[in-house]
Amino acid sequence: MVKNYFFVSILNVLALFLPLITYPYIISKLGDELYGYIVFSFTVITYIEMVAAWGFDISAVKDVAQYQHVKHRLNEIVSSVLYIRFIFCMFLLLLLVGALMLFDVKMKMLYILFSGHCIASVLFPGWFFQGIQELKYVTYFQLICKLVFVILMVVFIHSKADYLYYPILFSLGSLFGTAYGLYVMFEKYKVRLIGVKMRNVVYRFKRSTSIFYSRIADMIIERSNAILLGNFIGMQEVAYYDLANKIVRLGSFPIMILNQVLYPKVASERNFRLMRKVMAISFWVAILIWGLCVLLAPWGVELLGKGLMEPSVEIVYILSPLIVTNSIIYLQGSPILVAAGYFKAFNITMWCSLGGYVACMLFVFIFNLHTNLLSILIIQLITNISLLVARAYYIRKFKILR
C-alpha cells in the first residue's frame, strides 16, 4: 500500500501542480476572459466524460481487484467496461455536435477539440491498474503526457490568436497516454478483448448504475458553479473561480490520494478499523492545511495570476473550509460505504445532497441572487456539509466502523 500511496501521490501532484505552474503563462498569453471560455467548454466536456464513464471507475476497480488472477473473468470485466464506455462516449459526442449546430454557442471549436480528451479519458484503463494495485503505470503515463503538453504549450501558444492550440495539445497528450496505457494492459498483463454475452454487459451496466447516479449527482454539485458563473455573471468570473478552486483542491489532494489507494485494499480486505484511524488523522491534517491555505492565499493568487486575478483571493477564503469537509467526505464514500457494500446508502446521500443544492439554487433564482458570486459559493459549502452529515448518519446506522 505504501508503494501505491507513493505513486498516487506523484500522480496527484502532477495533476494539481502542473496546471498551476502553467497558469501564469496561460493567463498572460490568453487573458482571463478567453481562459474563462476554455474552462467553461472543458467543464461541459467533463459532463459527457462522467456520463460515459457510468460509475465503472468505482465498480470496475472492485471487480478487477477480486478477479485479477482469474483470466477469463478479468477479460470479461475489461471488455464489458470498455465496450459500454466507448459506445456511450460516441453517442454523447454526436449529441454534442448536434447541439452545437442547432444553437448559437460561442467558441464552438473549443468543444469539438476537447472531445479528443473525452475519448481518451473514457478509454483510459486507470481503473484496471488501480484494481491490480499497480498505479506506477498510471503515474508514468500521466507524467509523460503532462510534460509533453507543457512543453508544446510553451512552443505553440504565444498570443490570444493561438487559443485553439490549448485543447488540441491537451487532447493529443491524453490520447497518447491512453494508447500507451491500453498497450501495457494488453501486452504486459495479457488482457484480451473478447466477445461478451449481452446478459453480462447488462449485469455490469445495472451494477454500475447506482454508482453512476451518485457520481452524476456529485458532478452536478461540484462542477455546476463554472456553468452558472459563465451563463449568468461572466467568463472572467469563471477564470477567477477556476484559480481559487485549483488552490483549494491543492489543499485537498493528500486525502484524495488516500481515497484512491485505500479503496481497493479495503474492498478486498474489509479492514474498516484502519479507516477509523485514517479519518481521525486526515481531519487534523486538513485543519492545518486549511489554515495555511487562508494564510498563503494572497501570495498564491498574486504569483499564479500575474496580478490579473485578485478577486480569486476572496473566493479562496470562502471555499477553503471545503478542505476540511472533503477530508471526511472522500473517505466516507468509496473506502467505507461502497467497500462495505452499501451502494444504496451511498446513492441516497448524494441525491439528498443534490436535492438540497437544487433547492438552494431555486431560492437564489427566485430572489434574483443568481448574479451574486457569494451566494453560489455559500450554497456549495452548505451542500458539502449536508453530505458529510448524511454519510456519517449511515455509517453510524450500519455500525461499519465499530
Secondary structure as UniProt FT lines:
FT   HELIX           2..30
FT   HELIX           32..53
FT   TURN            54..55
FT   HELIX           56..67
FT   TURN            68..69
FT   HELIX           71..102
FT   TURN            106..107
FT   HELIX           108..123
FT   HELIX           126..131
FT   TURN            132..133
FT   HELIX           136..156
FT   HELIX           160..162
FT   TURN            163..164
FT   HELIX           165..187
FT   HELIX           198..232
FT   HELIX           235..269
FT   HELIX           272..305
FT   TURN            306..307
FT   TURN            310..311
FT   HELIX           312..319
FT   TURN            320..321
FT   HELIX           322..332
FT   HELIX           333..338
FT   TURN            339..341
FT   HELIX           343..366
FT   TURN            367..368
FT   TURN            370..371
FT   HELIX           373..397
FT   TURN            398..401
//
